[in-house]
């Protein structure tokens, strides 16, 4: 069953671009939330929600 994940209201395009760059560099994306936190000053909740959205959007 496909799961739909809504885009978090606090998700900015620059966060998704950053995740793409990490992915292109070979980063284990399941562990990428702390990178978002550090780079953009996001909370753990925010970075995890954005990462979850990014991961599920790649499955489409």
C-alpha positions as CSV (number, residue, x, y, z in Angstrom):
1,X,0.0,0.0,0.0
2,X,1.4,3.4,-1.0
3,X,1.5,5.9,1.8
4,X,1.0,9.6,1.1
5,X,3.0,12.1,3.1
6,X,1.9,15.7,3.2
7,X,4.5,18.4,2.7
8,X,5.2,20.1,6.1
9,X,4.2,23.7,6.1
10,X,7.7,24.7,7.3
11,X,9.4,22.8,4.4
12,X,11.4,25.2,2.2
13,X,12.7,24.3,-1.2
14,X,16.3,24.9,0.0
15,X,15.9,22.0,2.4
16,X,14.9,19.6,-0.3
17,X,17.8,20.8,-2.5
18,X,20.1,20.3,0.4
19,X,18.8,16.7,0.8
20,X,19.3,16.1,-2.9
21,X,22.9,17.2,-2.6
22,X,23.5,14.9,0.4
23,X,22.0,12.0,-1.5
24,X,24.2,12.7,-4.5
25,X,27.2,12.6,-2.2
26,X,26.3,9.1,-1.1
27,X,25.0,10.1,2.4
28,X,22.8,7.4,4.1
29,X,19.6,9.4,3.9
30,X,17.9,7.5,6.8
31,X,20.4,9.4,9.0
32,X,20.2,12.8,7.3
33,X,17.9,14.6,9.8
34,X,20.8,15.8,12.0
35,X,22.4,17.3,8.9
36,X,19.3,19.4,8.3
37,X,19.2,20.4,12.0
38,X,22.8,21.6,12.0
39,X,22.7,23.3,8.5
40,X,19.5,25.2,9.0
41,X,18.9,25.3,12.7
42,X,15.8,23.2,12.6
43,X,14.3,21.2,15.4
44,X,14.5,17.4,15.5
45,X,10.8,17.3,14.7
46,X,11.1,19.6,11.8
47,X,14.1,17.9,10.3
48,X,12.6,14.5,10.6
49,X,9.3,15.6,9.1
50,X,11.1,17.2,6.1
51,X,13.3,14.2,5.6
52,X,10.2,11.9,5.8
53,X,8.5,14.0,3.2
54,X,11.6,14.0,0.9
55,X,12.0,10.2,1.2
56,X,8.3,9.5,0.4
57,X,8.3,12.0,-2.5
58,X,11.2,10.1,-4.1
59,X,9.0,7.0,-4.2
60,X,6.4,8.6,-6.6
